[in-house]
Amino acid sequence: MEHKGILLESGTNELEIVEFEVANNKFGINVIKVKEIIQPIPVTFIPHAHPHVEGIIQLRGEVLPVVDMLRVLGIQGAERNPQQKYIVAEFNKQRVVFHVDNVTQIHRISWNQIEKPSDMYQGGTSQVIGVIKQNEQMILLLDFERIMVDINPESGISVESVKKLGKRERSGKRILIAEDSPLLRKLLFDTMSEAGYDNVEFFENGRDAYEYLEGIANSGSDIAEHIQLVVTDIEMPQMDGHHLTRKIKEHPDLQKLPVIIFSSLITDDLRHKGDQVGAEDQISKPEIAELILRVDQLIL
């Protein structure tokens, strides 16, 4: 499957997803995370590996872990589809292979078409971050970052890395953070507090964050008196971080707000997207210490 027609413009609030199947269930992954899709090749077994990891493969000289999505999703007793594929993905500065039953098509959709899962059915440990309704079917967007943190906790955000920065003074500066993952909001709250930033306002998508900022601007208040900096993820239902950044930078009363994009999608190949929408900086998860240092530089 070639990446034809992939969105080149940033900040349109659209994304393209690769639809794939696991045991006749439909799931999606952001096409930006997908490097290539290949036929399965022999896997080398790794003793005492995490239960979700089948083993490793060698792909053009690079050794990559293979994650079995049947195991990740807790599906037992399902027979492998003869159409099975390997999705080679890259995010959070790591490459990984996801073993799925089939890869079907690419959809271009708007983030505002993606519904946030209800707490009633997703529970506290769900790997689903969004639901896409396509005709009579639903496609579930999975939280691949969480899947990888479950396998390798050290790949996630660590408060310890902030503690290494040394004892810090408390700051009264107010920071707005847009992040849809409850797990990451908790980790960001802990790490920002450790870094001396106690005054943090969280929003779970870009739309709510922008409406809050726009409300302050429309009240006639100087935005700098209320919020000193914005940190945003990219992948969020309703409005993504690139679109949020673009709207902030196009608003006459908000454009002076510094914006840092903090996302697993920050790579050399994709950095231009954040540049196009005017972000002051872009930092890849889970480099939280680097994020804190950049926040210091921009608002202290």
C-alpha positions in Angstrom: 0.0 0.0 0.0 1.6 3.2 -1.1 1.2 6.6 0.5 -0.6 8.3 -2.3 -2.7 11.4 -1.7 -1.4 11.9 1.8 -2.2 15.2 3.3 0.5 17.7 2.5 -1.0 20.8 4.1 -0.8 21.3 7.8 -3.5 22.5 10.1 -6.6 21.4 8.1 -7.9 19.3 11.0 -7.9 16.2 8.8 -6.1 13.0 9.0 -5.7 9.8 7.0 -6.0 6.5 8.7 -5.0 3.0 7.6 -7.9 0.6 8.3 -6.9 -2.9 9.4 -8.6 -5.9 10.8 -8.0 -8.2 13.8 -10.3 -11.1 14.1 -13.0 -9.4 11.9 -12.9 -6.3 14.0 -12.0 -3.0 12.3 -9.3 -0.7 13.7 -7.4 2.3 12.5 -3.9 3.8 12.8 -2.8 7.3 11.7 -1.1 6.9 8.4 1.6 9.3 9.6 2.8 6.5 12.0 3.0 3.9 9.2 6.3 3.5 7.4 5.3 0.5 5.3 3.1 -2.5 5.1 4.7 -5.9 4.4 3.9 -9.5 4.1 4.8 -11.5 7.3 8.3 -12.9 7.4 9.9 -15.4 9.8 10.0 -14.2 13.4 12.9 -15.1 15.8 11.6 -16.1 19.3 12.9 -14.1 22.3 12.9 -15.9 25.6 11.0 -14.2 28.5 9.7 -11.4 26.2 6.5 -9.5 27.1 3.4 -11.7 26.3 2.3 -9.3 23.5 5.7 -9.6 21.7 5.9 -12.5 19.2 9.7 -12.0 18.7 11.9 -10.0 16.4 12.5 -9.7 12.7 15.3 -8.2 10.7 14.1 -5.6 8.1 16.8 -4.2 5.9 19.4 -4.7 8.6 17.3 -3.2 11.4 16.1 -5.5 14.2 12.4 -4.8 15.1 10.0 -6.2 17.7 6.8 -7.8 16.4 3.7 -7.1 18.5 0.8 -9.5 18.1 -2.4 -7.5 18.0 -4.5 -10.5 18.8 -2.7 -10.7 22.2 -2.8 -7.0 22.7 -6.6 -6.9 22.3 -7.1 -10.0 24.4 -8.7 -12.0 21.6 -8.2 -15.7 22.2 -8.8 -18.7 19.9 -9.1 -16.7 16.7 -7.6 -18.3 13.5 -5.1 -16.2 11.5 -6.5 -14.7 8.4 -4.6 -15.7 5.2 -4.4 -12.0 4.4 -2.4 -11.2 7.5 0.1 -8.3 7.3 2.8 -6.6 9.2 2.4 -2.8 9.8 5.8 -1.2 10.3 5.2 1.9 12.4 7.4 4.7 13.9 6.4 7.0 16.8 7.9 8.0 20.1 11.3 7.7 18.4 10.9 4.0 18.1 10.1 1.5 15.3 7.8 -1.4 15.9 5.9 -4.0 13.8 2.2 -4.7 14.5 1.0 -8.1 13.3 -2.6 -7.8 12.0 -5.0 -10.0 10.1 -5.5 -7.7 7.1 -5.0 -4.1 5.9 -8.0 -2.9 3.9 -7.9 0.7 2.9 -7.1 4.3 3.7 -9.7 6.9 4.8 -9.4 10.6 4.9 -11.5 12.1 7.7 -11.8 15.2 9.8 -10.9 15.0 13.5 -14.3 16.3 14.3 -15.8 13.1 12.9 -14.0 11.1 15.6 -16.0 10.6 18.8 -14.3 10.2 22.2 -15.0 6.8 23.7 -17.5 6.8 26.6 -16.2 6.1 30.0 -19.1 3.7 30.4 -17.7 1.2 27.9 -14.0 2.0 27.6 -13.0 1.6 31.3 -9.8 3.0 32.8 -7.5 0.8 30.8 -8.9 1.0 27.3 -6.6 1.2 24.3 -9.3 3.0 22.3 -8.9 6.7 21.8 -11.6 7.4 19.2 -14.6 5.9 17.4 -15.1 6.6 13.7 -18.6 5.8 12.2 -18.3 4.6 8.6 -21.7 3.9 7.0 -23.0 1.0 9.1 -19.7 0.1 10.6 -17.4 1.5 13.3 -13.6 1.8 13.2 -11.8 2.0 16.5 -8.7 4.2 16.7 -6.2 2.6 19.0 -3.8 4.2 21.4 -0.6 2.7 20.1 1.6 4.8 22.5 -0.2 3.2 25.4 0.2 -0.3 23.9 3.9 0.3 23.7 4.2 1.8 27.2 2.3 -1.3 28.5 5.0 -3.5 26.9 8.0 -1.2 27.8 7.1 1.2 30.6 10.5 3.0 30.2 9.3 4.3 26.8 6.8 6.5 28.6 7.0 9.9 30.3 9.1 9.7 33.5 9.0 12.1 36.5 12.5 10.9 37.3 13.9 12.7 34.2 12.5 15.9 35.6 13.9 15.3 39.0 17.4 15.1 37.4 17.0 18.8 36.5 17.5 19.6 40.2 15.4 21.4 42.8 13.2 24.0 41.2 11.4 27.1 42.4 7.6 27.2 42.1 6.3 29.3 39.2 3.0 31.3 39.0 3.0 31.1 35.2 -0.2 29.5 33.9 0.1 26.9 31.2 -2.7 25.4 29.0 -2.2 21.8 27.9 -4.3 20.0 25.3 -3.9 16.2 25.6 -6.6 13.6 25.0 -5.1 10.7 27.0 -6.2 10.5 30.6 -3.0 8.6 31.4 -0.8 11.3 29.8 -2.7 14.1 31.4 -1.9 12.6 34.8 1.7 12.1 33.9 2.0 15.6 32.6 0.4 17.0 35.7 2.9 15.1 37.9 5.9 16.1 35.8 4.9 19.8 35.5 4.3 20.0 39.2 7.7 18.4 39.8 9.2 21.1 37.5 7.6 23.9 39.5 4.6 24.5 37.3 1.5 24.0 39.5 -0.8 26.3 37.6 -1.8 24.1 34.6 -5.1 24.0 32.8 -5.9 20.8 31.0 -8.2 20.2 28.0 -8.9 16.8 26.4 -9.0 18.1 22.8 -8.0 21.1 20.7 -11.6 22.4 20.2 -12.3 22.8 23.9 -8.8 24.5 24.4 -9.4 26.9 21.6 -12.9 27.8 22.7 -11.5 28.6 26.2 -8.7 30.8 24.7 -11.1 32.5 22.4 -13.5 33.2 25.3 -10.7 35.1 27.1 -9.8 37.1 24.0 -13.5 38.0 23.3 -13.9 39.3 26.9 -11.4 42.0 26.1 -8.8 40.7 28.5 -5.1 40.5 27.5 -4.5 36.8 27.0 -1.0 37.1 28.5 -2.6 37.9 31.9 -4.4 34.5 31.9 -2.3 32.0 29.9 1.5 32.3 29.3 2.1 29.2 27.1 0.2 26.4 25.3 1.4 22.8 25.1 -0.5 20.6 22.7 -0.6 17.0 21.5 -1.3 16.4 17.7 -3.7 13.5 17.7 -6.9 14.5 19.4 -10.6 14.1 18.6 -12.6 17.1 17.5 -9.5 19.3 16.7 -5.9 18.2 16.4 -2.9 20.1 17.6 -1.8 21.4 14.2 -5.2 22.9 13.6 -5.2 24.3 17.2 -1.8 25.9 16.7 -2.8 27.4 13.3 -6.0 28.9 14.8 -4.0 30.4 17.7 -1.5 31.9 15.3 -4.1 33.3 13.0 -6.1 35.0 15.8 -5.0 38.7 16.3 -5.3 38.5 20.1 -3.9 35.0 20.6 -1.0 34.8 18.2 1.6 36.1 20.7 1.0 33.0 22.8 3.9 30.6 22.5 2.9 27.1 21.4 4.9 23.9 21.9 3.7 20.8 20.1 4.5 17.7 22.3 3.7 14.6 20.4 4.8 11.1 19.5 4.6 12.2 15.8 7.6 14.6 15.9 10.1 13.2 13.5 12.6 14.8 11.0 10.2 13.9 8.2 7.2 15.6 9.9 8.7 18.5 11.7 7.8 20.8 8.8 4.1 20.4 9.6 4.5 22.1 12.9 6.7 24.8 11.3 4.0 25.5 8.8 1.4 26.3 11.5 3.8 28.5 13.5 4.7 26.5 16.6 7.5 27.9 18.6 8.9 24.4 19.1 8.1 20.7 18.6 9.3 18.0 21.1 8.8 14.3 20.7 7.2 12.3 23.5 8.5 11.1 25.9 11.2 13.7 26.1 9.6 15.5 29.1 12.8 17.0 30.5 13.5 18.6 27.1 9.9 20.0 27.2 10.4 21.5 30.6 13.6 23.2 29.6 11.9 24.7 26.6 9.0 25.9 28.7 11.5 27.6 31.0 13.1 29.4 28.1 9.9 30.6 26.7 8.1 31.9 29.8 10.5 32.4 32.7 
